[in-house]
């Protein structure tokens, strides 16, 4: 029997790009949701929070701790899967999947399939034109978060329906679309808010998932990057996919809140997430990725000068580097990592001899194995491999 041809990694094992900065995002805007809380009456806010979209308000109230490095490394451990709207990360004995199924299970949002999902039919009526005028937005575009905040600050004398519409639009702009503060939302979707029941029951999970995945597919993980959409759901997915890591780093809440999106408070801080999830993988999986290490081989040596200042300098001994060389002053103690000049597109970091080798993962750092994966992930992997 011929062996299966397994998907390759995106990055070679041990050569995943180091995060330059924290992943930037536009969701969970404190100003936007503070304006919602101040503008709506108590009963209106509770009604909004108990609606199908209220899970986003509950998530906001949790003060969830964003762990950028954890999400970054899981993205860098991806496999090169052809399906556009699936993400597979190889950690533990088997890959774990993030798809529409996992997104629905985590958020509990409506999963109904409809045609013309992102361009629903919605007639522009006089009532709609009047509402758009009242919030200071052209009827041809959707309101931005900035415009929604301004409208919320002057809506106390408006009707109850108008206040509820602004609350729903805040969730749409702040979590589902999750774009830049001043960027307009899509008018075709924002117009649905004129019918509050239709807006609440729309399959927003599909819209939110597509926004997030389209943004991720366009990113270069070797550089700093900003993600549109509800990226925090990826962090919660990691906690559920790797239960031991979730228990140690995710600050799980008691009594298993529902939906699963609300089961963890997250955790901030620079923890060794790469060491925590860089574990022994399947022997049949190749270490090489489709984007291997492309930086010229660099050997960094710390040399102590015999000057009165007793400073340290770094001597760079490179293979096939340009003739121009530089000497870089360093602090009193040598650092384990020094960012050097690198060509465009290359992974922007190098390791010293004292640190973990970039050519592979040091087994001394591999302590745990997370194997508790769901059956749906295994079945999905089998379908991918058969194809």
C-alpha positions in Angstrom: 0.0 0.0 0.0 1.4 3.4 -1.0 1.9 5.8 1.8 -0.2 9.0 1.9 1.3 12.2 0.6 1.0 14.5 3.6 0.7 18.3 3.4 3.9 20.2 4.1 4.4 22.7 6.8 4.3 26.4 5.8 7.6 27.0 7.8 10.3 24.5 8.4 10.2 23.1 11.9 12.4 25.2 14.2 12.6 28.1 11.7 9.2 29.7 12.4 9.5 33.5 12.2 9.9 35.2 15.5 7.1 37.8 16.3 8.4 41.3 15.7 5.5 43.0 17.4 2.2 42.0 18.9 -0.5 41.1 16.3 -2.5 44.3 15.8 -6.3 44.1 15.5 -9.4 46.4 15.5 -12.0 44.3 17.4 -12.8 44.8 21.1 -12.8 48.6 20.9 -13.3 49.9 24.4 -14.5 53.4 23.3 -17.1 51.8 21.0 -18.6 49.5 23.7 -18.4 52.1 26.4 -20.5 54.4 24.2 -23.0 51.5 23.7 -23.3 51.0 27.5 -23.8 54.7 28.2 -26.3 55.3 25.4 -28.7 52.4 25.9 -31.1 52.2 28.8 -30.5 49.3 31.2 -33.3 47.1 29.9 -32.2 47.8 26.3 -28.6 46.8 27.0 -29.7 43.6 28.8 -32.0 42.8 25.8 -29.0 43.3 23.5 -26.8 41.2 25.7 -29.3 38.3 25.7 -29.8 38.4 22.0 -28.0 36.0 19.6 -25.3 38.6 19.1 -25.0 39.3 22.8 -22.1 36.8 23.1 -19.8 39.5 21.8 -20.9 41.9 24.6 -20.4 39.1 27.2 -17.0 38.5 25.7 -16.1 42.2 26.0 -17.2 42.3 29.6 -14.8 39.4 30.4 -11.8 41.6 29.8 -10.2 38.8 27.9 -6.4 38.6 28.0 -4.9 38.7 24.5 -1.9 36.4 24.0 -0.4 37.5 20.6 2.6 35.2 20.7 0.4 32.1 21.2 -1.7 32.9 18.2 1.3 33.9 16.1 3.1 30.6 16.7 0.0 28.5 16.0 -0.4 30.4 12.7 3.3 29.6 11.9 2.8 25.9 12.6 0.3 25.7 9.8 0.2 23.0 7.1 -0.1 24.0 3.5 -3.7 23.1 3.0 -5.4 23.9 -0.3 -8.8 24.6 1.2 -9.1 28.4 1.5 -11.4 28.4 4.5 -9.7 25.9 6.7 -6.6 26.3 8.9 -4.6 23.3 10.1 -1.8 23.6 12.7 0.6 20.7 13.3 1.0 20.4 17.1 1.1 17.3 19.1 0.6 13.9 17.5 -2.0 15.2 15.0 -2.9 18.5 13.4 -5.7 20.6 14.8 -8.3 22.2 12.5 -10.0 25.6 12.6 -12.9 25.8 10.2 -16.5 27.0 10.0 -17.4 24.0 12.2 -15.1 25.0 15.0 -16.1 28.7 14.7 -19.8 27.9 15.0 -19.2 25.6 18.0 -17.2 28.2 19.8 -19.4 31.2 19.2 -22.9 29.6 19.1 -23.9 32.0 16.3 -26.4 31.2 13.6 -25.0 28.7 11.1 -27.8 28.8 8.5 -26.6 28.8 4.9 -28.1 31.4 2.6 -27.3 32.6 -0.9 -25.8 36.0 -1.5 -24.5 36.0 2.1 -22.5 39.2 1.8 -24.8 41.0 -0.5 -28.4 40.4 0.7 -31.3 42.0 -0.9 -32.4 45.0 1.2 -34.5 47.8 -0.3 -33.5 51.3 0.5 -36.7 52.8 2.0 -37.5 56.3 3.2 -37.2 55.1 6.8 -33.7 53.7 6.1 -32.6 56.9 4.4 -33.9 59.0 7.3 -32.1 56.8 9.9 -28.8 56.9 7.9 -29.2 60.7 7.8 -29.8 60.9 11.5 -26.6 59.1 12.3 -24.7 61.2 9.8 -23.8 58.5 7.2 -24.4 58.4 3.5 -27.0 55.7 2.5 -24.5 54.3 0.0 -22.0 53.2 2.7 -22.1 51.5 6.1 -21.2 53.4 9.2 -17.7 53.2 10.7 -17.0 52.6 14.4 -16.1 56.3 14.6 -19.4 57.4 13.2 -21.4 55.0 15.4 -19.7 56.4 18.5 -20.7 59.9 17.5 -24.3 58.8 16.9 -24.5 57.0 20.2 -23.5 60.1 22.1 -26.5 62.0 20.8 -29.1 59.3 20.7 -30.8 59.8 24.1 -33.8 61.5 22.6 -34.1 59.0 19.7 -36.6 56.2 19.6 -35.9 52.8 21.3 -35.5 51.1 17.9 -32.9 53.6 16.9 -30.9 53.0 20.0 -31.1 49.2 19.5 -30.1 49.6 15.9 -27.0 51.5 16.9 -26.2 48.8 19.5 -26.4 46.1 16.8 -24.3 48.2 14.4 -21.7 48.5 17.1 -21.4 44.7 17.4 -21.3 44.5 13.6 -18.6 47.0 13.2 -16.6 46.2 16.3 -16.5 42.4 16.2 -18.0 40.9 13.0 -16.3 43.3 10.5 -13.5 44.3 12.9 -11.9 46.7 10.5 -10.1 50.0 11.1 -11.8 52.5 13.4 -12.5 55.0 10.6 -13.2 52.4 7.8 -16.8 52.2 6.6 -18.6 48.9 7.0 -20.4 47.2 4.1 -23.7 49.0 3.3 -25.4 45.8 2.0 -25.0 44.2 5.4 -25.4 47.2 7.6 -28.8 48.0 6.0 -30.2 44.8 7.5 -30.4 46.6 10.9 -33.6 48.3 9.8 -35.3 45.0 10.6 -34.1 44.2 14.1 -35.3 40.6 14.1 -33.8 39.8 10.7 -30.5 41.4 11.7 -30.3 39.4 15.0 -31.1 36.1 13.2 -28.8 36.6 10.2 -26.0 34.0 9.8 -23.3 36.4 11.1 -20.9 33.6 12.0 -20.3 32.9 8.4 -19.7 36.6 7.7 -17.3 37.0 10.7 -15.5 33.8 9.8 -14.9 34.8 6.2 -13.7 38.3 7.2 -11.1 36.7 9.5 -9.9 34.0 7.1 -9.6 36.4 4.2 -7.5 38.7 6.3 -5.2 35.9 7.6 -4.6 34.4 4.1 -3.2 37.8 3.0 -0.7 38.2 5.8 3.1 37.8 5.8 4.0 36.2 9.2 7.6 37.2 8.9 6.7 40.8 9.4 4.5 42.8 11.7 0.9 42.5 10.6 -2.7 43.6 11.5 -5.6 41.2 11.2 -9.2 42.2 10.4 -12.1 40.4 12.1 -12.6 38.6 15.4 -9.1 37.2 15.8 -9.5 36.5 19.6 -11.6 33.4 18.6 -8.3 31.8 17.4 -6.8 32.0 20.9 -9.9 30.4 22.5 -9.8 27.7 19.8 -6.2 26.9 20.8 -7.2 26.5 24.4 -9.9 24.0 23.4 -7.8 22.2 20.9 -4.9 21.8 23.4 -6.7 21.3 26.7 -3.5 21.0 28.8 -2.2 24.3 27.4 -5.6 25.9 28.0 -5.6 24.7 31.6 -2.1 26.1 32.2 -2.3 29.4 30.4 -5.9 30.1 29.5 -7.3 30.9 33.0 -10.4 28.6 32.5 -13.6 29.7 34.2 -15.5 27.3 36.5 -18.8 25.7 35.5 -18.1 25.5 31.8 -19.8 28.7 30.5 -21.7 28.5 27.3 -20.9 29.1 24.5 -17.3 27.8 24.7 -16.1 31.2 23.6 -16.7 32.4 27.2 -14.9 29.5 28.9 -11.5 31.2 29.2 -10.3 34.6 30.4 -7.1 34.3 28.4 -3.7 35.5 29.6 -1.4 38.3 28.9 2.4 38.5 29.2 5.4 37.1 27.4 5.3 33.4 28.1 7.3 30.7 26.4 4.4 29.7 24.2 6.6 28.4 21.4 8.3 25.9 23.8 4.9 25.0 25.2 3.5 23.9 21.8 6.7 22.9 20.0 6.4 19.2 20.8 7.2 15.8 19.3 5.1 15.4 16.2 4.3 12.5 14.0 7.3 10.7 12.7 5.8 10.5 9.2 5.6 14.3 9.0 8.5 16.1 7.2 10.2 18.9 9.1 10.8 21.0 5.9 8.3 23.7 5.1 7.3 25.4 1.8 8.9 28.6 3.0 12.3 27.4 4.3 14.9 29.6 6.0 16.2 32.0 3.4 18.5 34.3 5.5 22.2 34.0 4.8 23.9 31.8 7.3 25.1 34.1 10.1 27.5 33.2 12.9 27.2 35.7 15.8 30.2 35.9 18.1 30.6 38.2 21.1 34.1 39.5 21.5 35.3 41.3 24.6 37.5 44.3 23.8 40.5 45.1 26.0 39.6 48.7 26.2 39.0 50.6 29.4 35.3 50.6 28.8 35.3 46.8 28.6 32.4 46.9 26.2 31.3 44.1 24.0 31.0 44.1 20.2 29.4 41.7 17.8 31.4 40.3 15.0 29.4 39.0 12.1 30.9 36.2 10.1 28.6 35.5 7.2 28.6 33.3 4.2 28.0 35.1 0.9 27.2 38.4 2.6 27.9 41.8 1.0 31.4 43.1 1.5 30.2 45.9 3.7 30.5 44.9 7.4 29.4 46.6 10.6 30.4 46.5 14.2 27.5 46.8 16.6 27.8 47.9 20.1 26.1 45.6 22.7 25.2 46.0 26.3 27.3 44.8 29.2 25.8 41.3 29.0 25.4 39.6 25.7 21.9 39.1 24.4 20.6 35.8 23.2 19.0 37.3 20.2 20.2 40.1 17.9 18.2 41.4 15.0 20.5 41.8 12.1 20.1 43.2 8.6 18.2 40.8 6.4 16.9 40.7 2.8 13.3 41.5 2.0 11.0 38.5 2.7 13.5 36.7 4.9 12.8 35.7 8.5 14.0 38.7 10.5 15.9 37.2 13.3 19.1 35.2 14.2 20.1 33.2 17.2 23.3 33.3 19.2 25.3 30.1 19.9 24.0 30.1 23.5 20.3 30.0 22.5 18.1 27.3 21.0 19.4 26.3 17.5 17.3 27.7 14.6 17.8 24.4 12.6 15.5 22.4 14.9 13.7 22.2 18.2 15.8 21.3 21.2 14.2 18.1 22.7 15.2 19.3 26.2 12.4 21.9 25.8 9.8 19.4 24.8 8.0 18.3 28.0 4.3 17.9 27.2 2.2 16.3 24.5 -1.3 17.4 23.9 -3.4 14.6 22.3 -6.9 15.3 23.3 -8.4 16.1 19.9 -12.0 15.9 18.8 -13.2 13.3 16.3 -14.3 15.9 13.9 -10.7 17.2 13.6 -9.5 13.6 12.8 -12.2 13.0 10.3 -11.5 16.4 8.6 -7.8 15.5 8.4 -8.5 12.2 6.8 -10.6 13.9 4.1 -7.8 16.4 3.4 -5.2 13.6 3.1 -7.4 11.5 0.8 -7.8 14.5 -1.5 
